[in-house]
Amino acid sequence: MARAADGLPTVQVVGPLYRLGEELAEAFRGVFSRETVDRLVEETYDLLAAQASLTPHLLTLTARFARQRLIDHGRAAGLTRISVPQVLFLCVHNIGRSQLAAALLDHHAEGRVTVRSAGSRPQPHIPATITDALGEVGISLARAFPKPLTDEVLRAADVVVSMGCGEACPLYPGKRYLDWDIADPIDAPIATVRRIRDDIDHRVRDLLADLLDG
């Protein structure tokens, strides 16, 4: 059962989650049962509710993250058509390196690659230095938020790029794993964050070229 977040009574949670389940069950009709959708919606709400700072936008973010998880679940299970490679960027907190990498690859790929990011221990906020550094190169993180690492996003990925994720990332056969040794930009001055951004940018451009050539 979904737990109410601080300031959001349970009665205000049940109705919206039920309607979200209806909407997603219709969107994924023939792929997932209503029971599967409802279970994933409630689980997603609970995962995000643990990040207290997300409370004001919790239902909106639940809708977005639950849809992404269903897409990845369908992809991993071979229930939906796969048209482009999928890359997952991982770091511990999903507020620095993995957000930079995902935003940069998504920008350069222009739909030719599906991009995900997650953290083994996601933190509440993406620092202003990260959003500012990306804003300087014309990339917005307005829709981005820290996300926990879930099984289906790992199984759906063709390439998993770890940047200080430690031992939290299980290994699945048939996937390409990369380990990028990149400094942590969190709490670093903006000049350092810019250098890290540019380092990641070179790496994602090379990765994109390799994926498209392959």
Secondary structure, 3 states (H helix, E strand, C coil): CCCCCCCCCHHHHHHHHHHHHHHHHHHCCCCCCHHHHHHHHHHHHHHHHCCHHHHHHHHHHHHHHHHHHHHHHHHHCCCCCCCCCEEEEEECCCCCHHHHHHHHHHHHHCCCCEEEEEECCCCCCCCHHHHHHHHCCCCCCCCCCCCECCHHHHHHCCEEEECCCHHHCCCCCCCEEEECCCCCCCCCCHHHHHHHHHHHHHHHHHHHHHHHHC
